[in-house]
Amino acid sequence: MVIRYLMKISGYFRQQITRLIAQYRQHGRLQRRQRTVAGFQHQYTAKDIRLLAAMDERHDTSCGQAIKKLCERACAVFGQAEYERLASISVNHLYNLRKSTIYTRQRRHFAKTRPKPSTLGERRQPQPNGRPGYIRIDTVHQGDLDKQKGVYHINAVDEQTQFEIVVSVEKISEQHLIPALEQLLDSFPFTVLSFHSDNGSEYINKRVAELLEKLRIEFTKSRSRHSNDNARAESKNGAVVRKLFGYSHIP
């Protein structure tokens, strides 16, 4: 009971409490060890870290192994005694020094924001294998006039049967596009199994992905540097849509 109480109020483990009790019973008092004034000495000083930061800046933050070799050459070949400790540093600890406060204060490195690839849709060419229901879809813009946007045509073509549906919308925003897609997909005389588009943001977004997932329709998109992945819909843009609507502005 007493040991549990002492553990609770002191935060010590049972082994520590037991050792202190035994020490008190043997000597009648507890021997308190004083903290050393110097404490743990750092092997690499602030000067060494600044030298490392300067070396990294001159060599565009090369890998740790290359920087270690440069420090060795600075000491052994060029006689720069200030690099003597850095010449014997391990590569792992060199990376630790790069994370230190002294290093980051002297040399800040900013990496450019890298775009994150979209996880919506599978990037591949659909394979209908003779079955209807694999549609290709593309957007045709009717042009602008005096800063006024023209109408957009949503052109959907079945890969196998060449059955085609064209729906026109005022804008390709979510408010106009989602109802048009629902009407378009419901108008095909067969079950739609696959939905393939280019990488335009009007189709590669969460709302379209949720709609296709609800209808259990496969969602694929064109691969990079494969311009023929959506060639079926793009060929119909000129042969059908432009033939019917022309190129003039339609508000």
TAJO-V936220 format. One record per residue. N is the residue number from 1. SS is DSSP state (H for helix, E for strand, C for the rest). PHI is phi as a letter, one per 40 degrees, with the letter a starting at -180 (none if undefined). NEAR is the number of other ideal C-beta (glycine too) atoms within 12 Angstrom. Layout:
BEGIN
n=<N | N>
ss=<SS | SS>
phi=<PHI | PHI>
near=<NEAR | NEAR>
END
This chain:
BEGIN
n=<1 | 2 | 3 | 4 | 5 | 6 | 7 | 8 | 9 | 10 | 11 | 12 | 13 | 14 | 15 | 16 | 17 | 18 | 19 | 20 | 21 | 22 | 23 | 24 | 25 | 26 | 27 | 28 | 29 | 30 | 31 | 32 | 33 | 34 | 35 | 36 | 37 | 38 | 39 | 40 | 41 | 42 | 43 | 44 | 45 | 46 | 47 | 48 | 49 | 50 | 51 | 52 | 53 | 54 | 55 | 56 | 57 | 58 | 59 | 60 | 61 | 62 | 63 | 64 | 65 | 66 | 67 | 68 | 69 | 70 | 71 | 72 | 73 | 74 | 75 | 76 | 77 | 78 | 79 | 80 | 81 | 82 | 83 | 84 | 85 | 86 | 87 | 88 | 89 | 90 | 91 | 92 | 93 | 94 | 95 | 96 | 97 | 98 | 99 | 100 | 101 | 102 | 103 | 104 | 105 | 106 | 107 | 108 | 109 | 110 | 111 | 112 | 113 | 114 | 115 | 116 | 117 | 118 | 119 | 120 | 121 | 122 | 123 | 124 | 125 | 126 | 127 | 128 | 129 | 130 | 131 | 132 | 133 | 134 | 135 | 136 | 137 | 138 | 139 | 140 | 141 | 142 | 143 | 144 | 145 | 146 | 147 | 148 | 149 | 150 | 151 | 152 | 153 | 154 | 155 | 156 | 157 | 158 | 159 | 160 | 161 | 162 | 163 | 164 | 165 | 166 | 167 | 168 | 169 | 170 | 171 | 172 | 173 | 174 | 175 | 176 | 177 | 178 | 179 | 180 | 181 | 182 | 183 | 184 | 185 | 186 | 187 | 188 | 189 | 190 | 191 | 192 | 193 | 194 | 195 | 196 | 197 | 198 | 199 | 200 | 201 | 202 | 203 | 204 | 205 | 206 | 207 | 208 | 209 | 210 | 211 | 212 | 213 | 214 | 215 | 216 | 217 | 218 | 219 | 220 | 221 | 222 | 223 | 224 | 225 | 226 | 227 | 228 | 229 | 230 | 231 | 232 | 233 | 234 | 235 | 236 | 237 | 238 | 239 | 240 | 241 | 242 | 243 | 244 | 245 | 246 | 247 | 248 | 249 | 250 | 251>
ss=<C | H | H | H | H | H | H | H | H | H | C | C | C | H | H | H | H | H | H | H | H | H | H | H | H | H | H | C | C | C | C | C | C | C | C | C | C | C | C | C | C | C | C | C | C | H | H | H | H | H | H | H | H | H | H | H | H | H | C | C | C | C | C | H | H | H | H | H | H | H | H | H | H | H | H | H | C | C | C | C | H | H | H | H | H | H | H | C | C | C | H | H | H | H | H | H | H | H | C | C | H | H | H | H | H | H | C | C | C | C | C | C | C | C | C | C | C | C | C | C | C | E | E | C | C | C | C | C | C | C | C | C | C | E | E | E | E | E | E | E | E | C | C | C | E | C | C | E | C | C | C | E | E | E | E | E | E | E | C | C | C | C | C | E | E | E | E | E | E | C | C | C | C | H | H | H | H | H | H | H | H | H | H | H | H | H | H | C | C | C | C | C | C | E | E | E | E | C | C | C | C | C | C | C | C | H | H | H | H | H | H | H | H | H | C | C | C | E | E | E | E | C | C | C | C | C | C | C | C | C | H | H | H | H | H | H | H | H | H | H | H | H | H | H | H | C | C | C | C | C | C>
phi=<none | c | c | c | c | c | c | c | c | c | g | c | c | c | c | c | c | c | c | c | c | c | c | c | c | c | b | g | a | c | c | c | c | c | c | c | c | c | g | c | c | c | c | b | c | c | c | c | c | c | c | c | c | c | c | c | c | c | b | f | f | c | c | c | c | c | c | c | c | c | c | c | c | c | c | c | c | c | g | c | c | c | c | c | c | c | c | b | c | c | c | c | c | c | c | c | c | c | c | c | c | c | c | c | c | c | b | b | b | b | c | c | c | c | c | c | c | c | c | c | g | c | c | a | c | c | b | c | f | g | c | c | h | b | c | b | b | a | b | b | c | c | g | b | a | f | g | b | c | c | c | b | b | c | b | b | b | c | c | c | c | g | c | b | b | b | b | b | b | c | b | c | c | d | c | c | c | c | c | c | c | c | c | c | c | c | c | c | c | b | c | c | b | a | b | b | b | c | c | c | c | c | b | c | a | c | c | c | c | c | c | c | c | c | c | f | b | c | b | b | a | c | c | c | g | b | c | c | c | b | c | c | c | c | c | c | d | c | c | b | c | c | c | c | b | g | b | c | c | b | c>
near=<7 | 13 | 20 | 14 | 11 | 20 | 19 | 14 | 11 | 17 | 10 | 18 | 15 | 17 | 12 | 17 | 23 | 18 | 18 | 23 | 20 | 15 | 17 | 16 | 12 | 12 | 12 | 8 | 10 | 17 | 13 | 10 | 7 | 7 | 8 | 8 | 7 | 7 | 8 | 8 | 9 | 17 | 15 | 28 | 18 | 17 | 20 | 29 | 31 | 25 | 34 | 42 | 30 | 24 | 37 | 31 | 19 | 17 | 21 | 13 | 24 | 20 | 16 | 25 | 16 | 19 | 34 | 30 | 23 | 31 | 38 | 24 | 19 | 26 | 24 | 17 | 13 | 14 | 12 | 20 | 15 | 20 | 30 | 20 | 27 | 38 | 29 | 18 | 31 | 19 | 21 | 13 | 23 | 36 | 20 | 18 | 37 | 30 | 17 | 23 | 15 | 21 | 28 | 18 | 12 | 22 | 26 | 14 | 15 | 8 | 7 | 6 | 6 | 6 | 6 | 7 | 12 | 20 | 13 | 25 | 33 | 23 | 23 | 17 | 22 | 34 | 17 | 25 | 12 | 10 | 19 | 21 | 29 | 34 | 44 | 40 | 49 | 38 | 35 | 35 | 28 | 30 | 21 | 15 | 15 | 9 | 9 | 14 | 20 | 26 | 29 | 31 | 35 | 44 | 38 | 41 | 35 | 34 | 35 | 22 | 19 | 20 | 24 | 30 | 31 | 31 | 31 | 27 | 30 | 22 | 23 | 32 | 17 | 20 | 13 | 23 | 31 | 28 | 20 | 34 | 38 | 22 | 20 | 32 | 32 | 19 | 20 | 29 | 14 | 21 | 18 | 35 | 27 | 36 | 41 | 42 | 42 | 31 | 26 | 24 | 20 | 28 | 38 | 27 | 26 | 18 | 23 | 34 | 26 | 17 | 28 | 33 | 16 | 15 | 23 | 15 | 31 | 26 | 35 | 34 | 36 | 30 | 19 | 13 | 9 | 17 | 14 | 15 | 28 | 33 | 21 | 33 | 39 | 26 | 22 | 31 | 32 | 18 | 18 | 24 | 32 | 21 | 16 | 19 | 23 | 16 | 17 | 13 | 17 | 23 | 17>
END
